[in-house]
């Protein structure tokens, strides 16, 4: 499917745009391709854009003072990713986003998102529900982190995103779960 | 300040409504008062409303299988609270919300929120940004949970919400931080 069709189908699940409105909306996106390992957002940078994933897989992560990596989010096709803290508050990035595989994304600037939300009510409707879902997913992950042990978190991840296990190296899954590779291996073989 | 004025001032920070629009918007809210200890949302219930806090303090929490309490959120004046997972997906509540003090809230039903968002573009704009901010706060808390030890999380909480320490019993602050009361006492006296 073409980039435009993928986005159109994605938006249509939440908002009703006429073909004309969608064409106008789409004209504000830039198609970008990245190679495995390339970086879209770097800690300390300004963040002007958010990304709609067309193909491939990215990770949003940060490295703490002990050089330990924590993965905040994987982003797969039809997911949106950015450093939203930086994007929404005009601050510098506090996380990094890079490509686990070759990646194709559609990029939308923050200025254009606000302009489009202002011009087309249904675009604002779409972005409200996009963030509502993100908020709920984030709260669920927090609850899971507070309450569940590594085994339960591993099983939740497996149930939610079975495709991750073919796409993503095991050490990155460990970094998402906040456990060591050895612990993950034990869980993996026990499964 | 009156309930209506508090909400009006809160909305005006994000969205531009005419007086007429705001009066119409406000007519959909119900003013409710609760006594300390009363419950607004109970695990397993249907959730139809969200709450804008006028006075007092609430906690959103869940109790796990080992009868350990985890606090997801405190809600203070001008904050919004509900079980958004249940509210947005029409599911049963997975958390509880009750009153730490006597509380006054304005209650808005989910059906009315969607109707108002549809009828008044600026109301949709308000709720989009309300959730954007909630999403960012939730991501920050997740990062903090993944990366920081109890001491750092305690200091973050103290910096963010100094007023909490006069309002909220210490064992609830421990439940928010995910630590024991003994550990909190050590942090508290060391501060």
Interface residues (C-beta under 8 A of the other chain):
Chain A: X62 X64 X70 X72 X84 X85 X88 X89 X94 X95 X117 X118 X121 X124 X125 X127 X128 X131 X132 X133 X134 X135 X136 X138 X139 X140 X141 X142 X143 X145 X146 X147 X178
Chain B: X62 X64 X70 X72 X84 X85 X88 X89 X94 X95 X117 X118 X121 X124 X125 X127 X128 X131 X132 X133 X134 X135 X136 X138 X139 X140 X141 X142 X143 X145 X146 X147 X178
